[in-house]
Amino acid sequence: MQEIFLGPAHFDASPDHRLDGFRWSADARSHGAVTVADLACNGEWNLWATAETPEWLTIHVPREGLSGMTRRQITTTASPGQMLLGQSREADRFLVRGGRHRSQKLFLDWGQICQTFGLLFEAPLVGSLDLSPLVEGSTPSGYLVKNLVETIISGMLGDGILLHSPIAMVNLTQALADLLIRLVPHRYSQRLEQAAFTPAPRHVRRAIDFMHANIAEPITIAMIAQSANVSVRSLETGFRTFKGATPGSYLRTLERDDFRWNRNWDSLLDANQIHPSGR
């Protein structure tokens, strides 16, 4: 069972106790920034990230039994009808519980979350996002997110219709990241609500436009300040006040996200990487 997930998922795992008469089935598919998995088993497991585990947002959708996560010594569990969210590098462990367990999982490249955060806030993500780990599928916002997650999972598993449509994959992935940041509570939620009422001043917006237009070129903070027609000191003050970052850190984040985006797009255009079912 672990071998099925080692290729696309890169997690280590061990049973919670001795397993007799263990039965399982699994399926895992990867495509660009997204990996999905379907697991059914009759045992309880603990899973944790390894040095090879990519930086992911992990989304667990339990169908039978419980899916859980321990972070900062706090364990959160999700039952059918709920979803569990966790950042792969921040979680101490994930767990599978129930005499009979089945769950589906979606792993989203953390770079997609960072890029979407940057577009919404016009500022880089600094530190942990601290997404609320539990999403209730019965709430309007939770229902919307859960439906999109299940659409992507069902489109990649089975016949894998989405695996043959890179443009649809890109659009659905972007939409999912956008909904997660807009609808799931996190440490920046209040700032997102305030953003519409406190737009950045013109010189900060000009500087950001210049960065985007010249992202592939070697540019300096002095060049950015000149494009915005302000001093370097005024530029730094504006960015710290309205973007919560220095111009330099903002530019580095844009460069990193641009690299991740191009890498993911190239991956989507390459041949599909598909991992068949195991039993």
N, C-alpha and C positions, 0 to 999 in steps of 0.2 A: 504494500500500500504506500509506504513511504517513497519507494522508487518512482511511483507514478507522479508524485508531486515534486520530486527533487529537480526535475527539469524546469517546469514553469514556476513553481512556488518557492523553492529554496527555504523551506522550514525544516527544522529538526523536530522529532516527536518521540514520545514514549507513552506506553499505556499507563493509566493511573494505578492499575493493579494487575495481577496475573490474569491472562485471558485464556479461557478454555472454550473450545468450539467457536473460535473467532471467525466471523464472516464479514465480508466487506465488498463494496464496489465503488469505483471512482472514475472520474473523467475530468480532464483538465485541458484547457486550450489557452493559448497566448496569441495576441495579435497587437503589435504596437505597444501602446501605453496601458493595455488592459489584459489581465489574465482572469479567467473564470474557472471555477472548480465545482464539482458535484461529488459529495461524499456521503455514503451510507455505510453504517457499521453497527455492530452490536456490542461495542466496548467503549470505555471512557478513556480519553486521551488528553495529554498535555502537549502543547506545541509552542515553540519559541524560535525567535529569529536567530540566525547564525551570521557570521561575518560576510557570507555571500548573499544574504537576504537583501533584495533591493529595498529602497526607501519607498514604501507603499502606503496608501490609505487602504486598509482592509475593511471590507463590508461583508458581514456574515448574515445570511438569511436562513434562520433555522426553520425546518419543516416538521421535524419530529425530535423531541428531546430539547436540550439546551445548548446554546453557544455562549461562551464566556470569555472574559479578558480580565487580567489582573494588571493594574498600573498604579504605581505609587502605593502599593499595599492595599489597594481597594479593588475588589472583584465585582464586576458588573456582568449580569447574565441576561440573555435575551431568549424568549420563547417564541413559538410560532405566532406570526402576526407582528413581530417586532424585528428590528435590525440592530446589529451591533457594529459600531464603528471604532477603529483603532489605527494608530500609526505604527507601522511594523517595528520601527526602531525605538519607539517609546514604550511599547507594551512589554511588561516583564514576561508574560506568557499568554497564550490563548488556550482555551480548553473546550473539550467536547464532552457533554454529559448526557446520560440517559441509557437505560438498558438497550434501547433501540434508538439510534440517532441517524438523522439525515439533515444535511444542510447544504446550501449553495453559497459560494463565496465569490466576491468580485474584488480583485486587487487593482487599484488605480495608481499609476505612477505618480509619486508625490510631486514631481515637477509640474504636472498638469494642475495640481492644486495651487502650487506657488505662482504659476503663470496666471491663473484665473484670479487669484487674490490680487496680484499686481495690477491687473486690468481694472478690477472693481474699486480698489483703494488708491490706485495710482501711487503705490508705495510698495516696497518689498516686504515680504513676510519675515519678520524678525522673531526668532524664538519659536516656541510651540504654539500651534493654532488652538489647541485644547478644545477640539470639537466635542460636543456632548456625545457620550458613547452610546446612548440608547435612543433609538428612533421608534416612536409608536406609529405603526401603520394605520391606526384608526383615526389619527388626526389628519386634517386636510393637507398640511405640509408633508407629514410623514407618508401619507398615501401617495402623494405625487412623486416623492423621491423613490419610494419602494417600487412603484410601477415602472419607473425608468430603469432602476437597477435590474428588475426582473426581465424587462424587455431586452436589455443588453445580454444578460445571462442566457436567456432562451434563444437569442439570435446567434450566440457563439457555440452553444452546446448542440447536440443532436446533429441536424443537417448543416449547422454552421452557416446559415444564410449570410449573416453579417460579415463573416470572414472573407467573403468575396466582394464586399462593398467598402473600400477604404474611405470614401467620402462620407458615407453614412456613419462609419465608425468614428471618424474625426468629429462629426457634428454631435453625435450622441455623447461622446466622451466630454466634449466641451460643455454640453448642456448639463450633464451630471455634475461636473465640478462647479458650475455656476449655481445650480440648485442647492448643492451641499453648503456652499458658503453663504448663500442668501437665506436658507431656510432652517439649517441646523444651528442651534446656539453654539457660540464659541467666544473666545476672549475678546474678539474684535467686533462682535455683533453690534454693540452700542455705537461704535465709531461708524459702522456701515450705515446705521440709521441717521446719523448726524451728517454724513458726507454730502447728502443732497442739499443741506442747508448751509454748509460752510465750504463753498468751492475755493480751490486754491487761487491765489492771485495770478494775474496775467503773466508775470515774468517766470513763475514756476511752471505754468502750462507751456509757455514757449520753450523753456529748457527741456521739458519732457518730450515735446514734439521733436526737438533737435536730436535728442538721444535716440528716439525711435527711427528717425530718418537716416541716422548715421551709425546705426548699431553695428554694422559690419566694418566700420572704419576705426582707426586708432584716434580717439578724441581725448582731450584733457578737460579738466574742470574749468580752466581759463577759457577754453574755446566755448564751453557750454554757457559760461557767464556772459561772454561776448555776444553769443547768439540771442541771449535774453536781455541784452542791453543793461546789465547790472554788474556790480562788483562781485567778486568771488565771495566776499563776506556776506553781502546781501542775499546771494544765491543760497549759501549755506544756512542762513537764518530762515529763509523761506521754506526750504526743504525740511528743516528740523521742526518748524512750527506746524506745517500743513501736511507733511508726509511722514513725519516721525523717523526720518533717516537723513543721512548726509547725501549730497549729490553723488559722491563716489560710491557709496554702498548701493544707492538706487541704480546707478549705471551698471555696477557689477551684477546685480540681480537681473536686470534686463538682459545682459549678455549671457548669463547662465540660462535663463528661461528661453532665450532665442536658440541657444545651442540644443537644449532639451527638446524644444518643439521641432527643430529641423531633424534631430535624430529620430524622434517618434514618427514624423511624417515619412522619412526615408524607410523606416521599418514597415510602415503600413503599405508602402508601395512594393516592398520585397515579397518574395514568396511566403505564403502562410506558414507559420510554425505551429503545427497541430500535434497534440499528444493524445494518442488513442486511449480508449477505455481500458481499465485493468480490472481483473477479478481474481 
